Amino acid sequence: MEPIEQLFIYGVLVSSIAGLVYALLLIFQINRYDEGTEDMRKVNRAIREGADAYLRSQFKSIIIPLAFLSIFLFYTGTSQDISIALGRVWAFLMGSLFSGSVGYIGMTMAVKGNVRVANAARKSFNEALKIAYRSGTITGMLTDGLGLLGGVIILLAYGPERAYEVLLGYGFGGSLIALFMRVGGGIYTKSADVGADIVGKVEEGIPEDDPRNPAVIADLVGDNVGDCAGMAADIFESYEVSIVAAMILGLAAFPGSVKGVVYPLVVRAIGIFSSIISTYFVSVSGDVGDAMGAIKRGYNLAAVISISGFSILAMYYMGDFRIAVVTFWGIILAVLINYITDYYTSQKFGPVKEIISSTQTGAATTILSGLAVGYESTVIAILAIAGTIIASSILFIQEGFLMIAYGIALAGIGFLTLTGNNVSMDTFGPIVDNAQGLAEMVGLEKDARKTLEHMDSVGNTTKAITKGIAIGSAVLAAISLYNDYFQLTKLTTLPLIESHVFVLFFIGLLIGGAIPFLFSAIAIRAVSRGAFGMIREVRRQFRENPDILKGKAKPDYGRCVAISTLSAQKELLTLGAVAILAPIVVGFSLHEFALAGFLAGMIVSGQLLAVFMANAGGAWDNAKKAIEDGLFGGKGSDAHKAGVVGDTVGDPLKDTAGPALNPMLKVINLITLLVAPVILLYKQNIMVNMAVAIPAFIIMIVALWYSKRPPKMEE
Amino acid sequence: MEPIEQLFIYGVLVSSIAGLVYALLLIFQINRYDEGTEDMRKVNRAIREGADAYLRSQFKSIIIPLAFLSIFLFYTGTSQDISIALGRVWAFLMGSLFSGSVGYIGMTMAVKGNVRVANAARKSFNEALKIAYRSGTITGMLTDGLGLLGGVIILLAYGPERAYEVLLGYGFGGSLIALFMRVGGGIYTKSADVGADIVGKVEEGIPEDDPRNPAVIADLVGDNVGDCAGMAADIFESYEVSIVAAMILGLAAFPGSVKGVVYPLVVRAIGIFSSIISTYFVSVSGDVGDAMGAIKRGYNLAAVISISGFSILAMYYMGDFRIAVVTFWGIILAVLINYITDYYTSQKFGPVKEIISSTQTGAATTILSGLAVGYESTVIAILAIAGTIIASSILFIQEGFLMIAYGIALAGIGFLTLTGNNVSMDTFGPIVDNAQGLAEMVGLEKDARKTLEHMDSVGNTTKAITKGIAIGSAVLAAISLYNDYFQLTKLTTLPLIESHVFVLFFIGLLIGGAIPFLFSAIAIRAVSRGAFGMIREVRRQFRENPDILKGKAKPDYGRCVAISTLSAQKELLTLGAVAILAPIVVGFSLHEFALAGFLAGMIVSGQLLAVFMANAGGAWDNAKKAIEDGLFGGKGSDAHKAGVVGDTVGDPLKDTAGPALNPMLKVINLITLLVAPVILLYKQNIMVNMAVAIPAFIIMIVALWYSKRPPKMEE
């Protein structure tokens, strides 16, 4: 390594620490703000306890699988070097720990932030905005700082030649925890939400966030564990995996040099500084203002700093401006995806208008138009991604696959350059959502509630945008990992008509394509089951103590929280088992080409389903909101009822099943990369193959059978 | 060609003619039955006129595209031999004509049959069953006879060496018309159905098939044009394309011999004889009986005859029993798919029960559980198909790709061996459905209505089964065509990490995966628009002439028929344009490997979506029926309302968007095979590429833009 490169790498290390220090400073800052009235503190305490209880129980249930997987990782390493095998295990644990920490600390700070936002809203718009945004920025900076820190540490500890197996462990740890947090959080939040709505709003006719509803605290907790902890872990993982993928490809594309590794790391470091600077300046002048405008200004500032930074780096260090161009394509794709998401989910444009108008003829046409909108949006999103890949590839077409793959990986790096800002924006959403719910529950002043309502609607937009970004980043990272697959397995060609391997590839493609559908079916069912449990409990409380509905007795919030926690935890098992075992079964029974097809099929149908679910769900949500704002008779009209059906269908799609596909794509990709060398090694040994594939298959079937339990309804 | 082979081929020719003669005999037989009362004749005449009008207008609107495509086919042939180029054109026209004829004659006989079934039901169960089944058998035998006839004629006219380009034209003609008939019929029937239900059942509270509803005739016509004409053309096309694919692969797998071509043709011929024998014996003893049992007995008889026949053939002529085994795997797959379809869509099993129980908590949970059921079913279906491919491949694993591909093609042949019986069963469905509707409209005797109700429920099952078969056969045929692609383009390997082509393959995969989603979005929208038009018209008639609802004045059925006809015809254009142009755009801009990926992506996501739509739709339908039969409060209860929403959402999925994917898969595959040589020829010529790709792209965008028109609603 040349001195300049050592300097760069230590610079990256410093900047990742700078990001963490900035997060720490913000934590101190937020803690200093006042928590408001006793009532507010009480509700907030209940939310905090619920959220803590959930995460504790979730972490507890993850420990045993983690231990198993650590042993598995130790023994599946093909390197003879024991330090690599051990390194893979600790990197795996570090990835898990980082991913979990981002989720846990980010969520804790969001919960702490929301009561302070609600309190600040009573005095100043600007202060409320600042607290909300900065609470979110804590998560953003943790994502950036920890994501980068892990990569650099591994690079420094193992050196560029030996880092890759260790990096895979790191990526896998982060992805796995993200999968659990995303799925668990998603099931939690939607079980609570759907359960609270069906008994509260539909059956008893009490408003949303009414303190009489026993599930109201569980619902507020759900926003935090789903939208904060889940989303934070999800994006952390994309951030981390895309750097892992870029580093592996960078090592391969520049043999004998670390340039290819240094560049993406430094781009990330630049991203951290631009996020620190730009997020600190997010505020409005005067007392009431345009929150979205302030957030966007911060975003644009960060973009300008980043682009300037990596352009200079590409030109003077890499000596190849194309490197900057592909990084830039990633940013362009992020902008495009924002537009596409906005077009398909905002009330201003045709698609949501189409859904709104179809609410007039009832729930069925509402659902159908949402399906059409969602399906159509997948096509546009996939064309944007395909276009980015083409635009990146074309620059390196003479250099062959490795440089092309590296270029695509850099587009992924560019795509996530502004992660700090993105996560800040995103976490802003549930924070103000919770602040508003809290204001509603304790009956805060009208002005404060108005301020919070404005911020909540901004938060809905920022959440929707991040959802698109999360999917896009997942797909790009998955494609880069897929390219790693060929690099690692040394599969140079896929014979087409000479042998049977293309048939294997195609079979893998078919099976891989089905996996996201299987995953979605399980996730949707899990929410149904959780919601049914919640409905039963809320009904029971109303029935056994009629004073609750009269407002004379306090409902038992704790039991509802416990029910959500339990169902989230139980339902995780199947999804985790499928993600980990499916590639193992395919790999050991049908081998490396089938596995290549499997990954490709999964990425294609995963991307399609994830985009469909996110956009259809978002569109239904906003169509309902438009009616609630007064269109076609407003609340209580037939059109509104149809809109509510659309929204309720969309909720588990956009907040549970769809988002779960992001970490799933990467968990499956990474487990494939981890086991591929073992599969190649034992390819001819039918006993080993059967000894692995058959038990894995049986465990998977048992897990699936378990997930098929019908939801229990009361008589 | 050896004498035995000539004998075989002429034998095949004779048996295809025998199938047609049998169809003709059945036509005479059906015509002899009595049409019943004057009222019945009147209604039947209205249906016949509506159906004729629709098909005439559809055929008219297809003529110009056909003419264009004929010219296109003439000039894209790469063979220097003008007789081949001309042959391709006439084969294309022959395929179109055959496919259209099967649809047209089949539908006409179904319409003629249904009034006779209704009349016969007044006297004898057995006679009604026989007429219904035999009217359906006409379509079945036409499918068999014409499908086989075309293949043999081409083989005889061009000889085995030169047949393949001509065969492609033949396959393309059949597929294209099937696409138009399937999509047009699907849009027609669902526009009428949804429109009639929403104003009639929901808004005005009059029963289904009530003569006061102006859309009732359009609805009855829709059953014929969608379920008879559309389905018949669809299966005809699978039947025809799978023989084309098998012949092409058979020629390649057995160089210098025609064995590989003769075997599938003779298997088909055996299938015809077994269908003739077995369908003739479908009847029940005594006066009332078990219609399903009789149909199943016929099916089993046909299976026994066929399996014995091709086993002997494989053993003594091919000298390789594995050939019989793979054909047999196709039959096993058909049986498996029947079970899967039954499991996911019948009230007897878990999935539909799950939906039924979720109707208790409203429309949203009904939709969600249907989505979960549909998604899950795709996984099982894909595993069955993948399993069949594995089981077929494993037998020829030493012989390499061509024999494996031939084996898979033979599984497709086996899968459709019993097409005659399948189509008979399927067409039975809409015939008895219409007979029952007719009985309802004219108020037939109670006993007759009971007989027809029993048959109608049997018809629902047979229709659902055929839907699964149609999808499975489409996927198998598409896979065989895909294998042809490599054979024809002579692509021997797909370089992975040596060059950029794998990136192109992957981009193609992404874009191809999106095509079925695009198609579905357009098809769903088309139904919505058609239904809105119908709703407007029915409302107008009720408003302008209040006597209609009182039963004092006759509604204007004709205008409703005209509206359905017009919307079906208009909406076809976009779907046809996308199917034909998308592969051309991809092929000329990104070339042969991208096109290979494109086909693979399309097959994977097309299969998943088609199965999802068919099974979710079927499951919702039967969940609603279970409630109507008295569960959870029966008709009018809240659970029933939720069930109706599910059914209405499922209808366009299972009857329009889903089935349209079958011919789409093959049209796109065939157009790819047709243009692939041209793409390879001009690969280096960027001017030609742009001159083709850009206009094609623009036309496609215009067509898509046209399909985005929002549905027009009245103020």
Chai-1 contact restraints between the chains, C-beta under 6 A:
chainA,res_idxA,chainB,res_idxB,connection_type,confidence,min_distance_angstrom,max_distance_angstrom,comment,restraint_id
A,E354,B,P710,contact,1.0,0.0,6.0,A-B,restraint_1
A,A363,B,A363,contact,1.0,0.0,6.0,A-B,restraint_2
A,A363,B,V645,contact,1.0,0.0,6.0,A-B,restraint_3
A,A364,B,V645,contact,1.0,0.0,6.0,A-B,restraint_4
A,A364,B,T648,contact,1.0,0.0,6.0,A-B,restraint_5
A,A364,B,V649,contact,1.0,0.0,6.0,A-B,restraint_6
A,I367,B,I367,contact,1.0,0.0,6.0,A-B,restraint_7
A,I367,B,V649,contact,1.0,0.0,6.0,A-B,restraint_8
A,L368,B,I524,contact,1.0,0.0,6.0,A-B,restraint_9
A,L368,B,V649,contact,1.0,0.0,6.0,A-B,restraint_10
A,L371,B,I524,contact,1.0,0.0,6.0,A-B,restraint_11
A,A372,B,A521,contact,1.0,0.0,6.0,A-B,restraint_12
A,A372,B,I524,contact,1.0,0.0,6.0,A-B,restraint_13
A,A372,B,R525,contact,1.0,0.0,6.0,A-B,restraint_14
A,Y375,B,F517,contact,1.0,0.0,6.0,A-B,restraint_15
A,Y375,B,S520,contact,1.0,0.0,6.0,A-B,restraint_16
A,Y375,B,A521,contact,1.0,0.0,6.0,A-B,restraint_17
A,E376,B,A521,contact,1.0,0.0,6.0,A-B,restraint_18
A,T378,B,A514,contact,1.0,0.0,6.0,A-B,restraint_19
A,T378,B,F517,contact,1.0,0.0,6.0,A-B,restraint_20
A,V379,B,A514,contact,1.0,0.0,6.0,A-B,restraint_21
A,V379,B,F517,contact,1.0,0.0,6.0,A-B,restraint_22
A,V379,B,L518,contact,1.0,0.0,6.0,A-B,restraint_23
A,I382,B,L510,contact,1.0,0.0,6.0,A-B,restraint_24
A,I382,B,A514,contact,1.0,0.0,6.0,A-B,restraint_25
A,A386,B,I507,contact,1.0,0.0,6.0,A-B,restraint_26
A,A386,B,L510,contact,1.0,0.0,6.0,A-B,restraint_27
A,A386,B,I511,contact,1.0,0.0,6.0,A-B,restraint_28
A,I389,B,I507,contact,1.0,0.0,6.0,A-B,restraint_29
A,S393,B,H500,contact,1.0,0.0,6.0,A-B,restraint_30
A,S393,B,V503,contact,1.0,0.0,6.0,A-B,restraint_31
A,I397,B,H500,contact,1.0,0.0,6.0,A-B,restraint_32
A,G400,B,S499,contact,1.0,0.0,6.0,A-B,restraint_33
A,F401,B,I497,contact,1.0,0.0,6.0,A-B,restraint_34
A,I404,B,H500,contact,1.0,0.0,6.0,A-B,restraint_35
A,I404,B,V503,contact,1.0,0.0,6.0,A-B,restraint_36
A,F486,B,L496,contact,1.0,0.0,6.0,A-B,restraint_37
A,F486,B,I497,contact,1.0,0.0,6.0,A-B,restraint_38
A,L491,B,L496,contact,1.0,0.0,6.0,A-B,restraint_39
A,T492,B,L496,contact,1.0,0.0,6.0,A-B,restraint_40
A,T492,B,I497,contact,1.0,0.0,6.0,A-B,restraint_41
A,T492,B,E498,contact,1.0,0.0,6.0,A-B,restraint_42
A,T493,B,T493,contact,1.0,0.0,6.0,A-B,restraint_43
A,T493,B,P495,contact,1.0,0.0,6.0,A-B,restraint_44
A,T493,B,L496,contact,1.0,0.0,6.0,A-B,restraint_45
A,L494,B,L494,contact,1.0,0.0,6.0,A-B,restraint_46
A,L494,B,L496,contact,1.0,0.0,6.0,A-B,restraint_47
A,P495,B,T493,contact,1.0,0.0,6.0,A-B,restraint_48
A,L496,B,F486,contact,1.0,0.0,6.0,A-B,restraint_49
A,L496,B,L491,contact,1.0,0.0,6.0,A-B,restraint_50
A,L496,B,T492,contact,1.0,0.0,6.0,A-B,restraint_51
A,L496,B,T493,contact,1.0,0.0,6.0,A-B,restraint_52
A,L496,B,L494,contact,1.0,0.0,6.0,A-B,restraint_53
A,I497,B,F401,contact,1.0,0.0,6.0,A-B,restraint_54
A,I497,B,F486,contact,1.0,0.0,6.0,A-B,restraint_55
A,I497,B,T492,contact,1.0,0.0,6.0,A-B,restraint_56
A,E498,B,T492,contact,1.0,0.0,6.0,A-B,restraint_57
A,S499,B,G400,contact,1.0,0.0,6.0,A-B,restraint_58
A,H500,B,S393,contact,1.0,0.0,6.0,A-B,restraint_59
A,H500,B,I397,contact,1.0,0.0,6.0,A-B,restraint_60
A,H500,B,I404,contact,1.0,0.0,6.0,A-B,restraint_61
A,V503,B,S393,contact,1.0,0.0,6.0,A-B,restraint_62
A,V503,B,I404,contact,1.0,0.0,6.0,A-B,restraint_63
A,I507,B,A386,contact,1.0,0.0,6.0,A-B,restraint_64
A,I507,B,I389,contact,1.0,0.0,6.0,A-B,restraint_65
A,L509,B,A600,contact,1.0,0.0,6.0,A-B,restraint_66
A,L509,B,V604,contact,1.0,0.0,6.0,A-B,restraint_67
A,L510,B,I382,contact,1.0,0.0,6.0,A-B,restraint_68
A,L510,B,A386,contact,1.0,0.0,6.0,A-B,restraint_69
A,L510,B,V604,contact,1.0,0.0,6.0,A-B,restraint_70
A,I511,B,A386,contact,1.0,0.0,6.0,A-B,restraint_71
A,G513,B,V604,contact,1.0,0.0,6.0,A-B,restraint_72
A,G513,B,L608,contact,1.0,0.0,6.0,A-B,restraint_73
A,A514,B,T378,contact,1.0,0.0,6.0,A-B,restraint_74
A,A514,B,V379,contact,1.0,0.0,6.0,A-B,restraint_75
A,A514,B,I382,contact,1.0,0.0,6.0,A-B,restraint_76
A,F517,B,Y375,contact,1.0,0.0,6.0,A-B,restraint_77
A,F517,B,T378,contact,1.0,0.0,6.0,A-B,restraint_78
A,F517,B,V379,contact,1.0,0.0,6.0,A-B,restraint_79
A,F517,B,L608,contact,1.0,0.0,6.0,A-B,restraint_80
A,L518,B,V379,contact,1.0,0.0,6.0,A-B,restraint_81
A,S520,B,Y375,contact,1.0,0.0,6.0,A-B,restraint_82
A,A521,B,A372,contact,1.0,0.0,6.0,A-B,restraint_83
A,A521,B,Y375,contact,1.0,0.0,6.0,A-B,restraint_84
A,A521,B,E376,contact,1.0,0.0,6.0,A-B,restraint_85
A,I524,B,L368,contact,1.0,0.0,6.0,A-B,restraint_86
A,I524,B,L371,contact,1.0,0.0,6.0,A-B,restraint_87
A,I524,B,A372,contact,1.0,0.0,6.0,A-B,restraint_88
A,R525,B,A372,contact,1.0,0.0,6.0,A-B,restraint_89
A,A600,B,L509,contact,1.0,0.0,6.0,A-B,restraint_90
A,G601,B,V604,contact,1.0,0.0,6.0,A-B,restraint_91
A,V604,B,L509,contact,1.0,0.0,6.0,A-B,restraint_92
A,V604,B,L510,contact,1.0,0.0,6.0,A-B,restraint_93
A,V604,B,G513,contact,1.0,0.0,6.0,A-B,restraint_94
A,V604,B,G601,contact,1.0,0.0,6.0,A-B,restraint_95
A,S605,B,S605,contact,1.0,0.0,6.0,A-B,restraint_96
A,L608,B,G513,contact,1.0,0.0,6.0,A-B,restraint_97
A,L608,B,F517,contact,1.0,0.0,6.0,A-B,restraint_98
A,V645,B,A363,contact,1.0,0.0,6.0,A-B,restraint_99
A,V645,B,A364,contact,1.0,0.0,6.0,A-B,restraint_100
A,T648,B,A364,contact,1.0,0.0,6.0,A-B,restraint_101
A,V649,B,A364,contact,1.0,0.0,6.0,A-B,restraint_102
A,V649,B,I367,contact,1.0,0.0,6.0,A-B,restraint_103
A,V649,B,L368,contact,1.0,0.0,6.0,A-B,restraint_104
A,P710,B,E354,contact,1.0,0.0,6.0,A-B,restraint_105
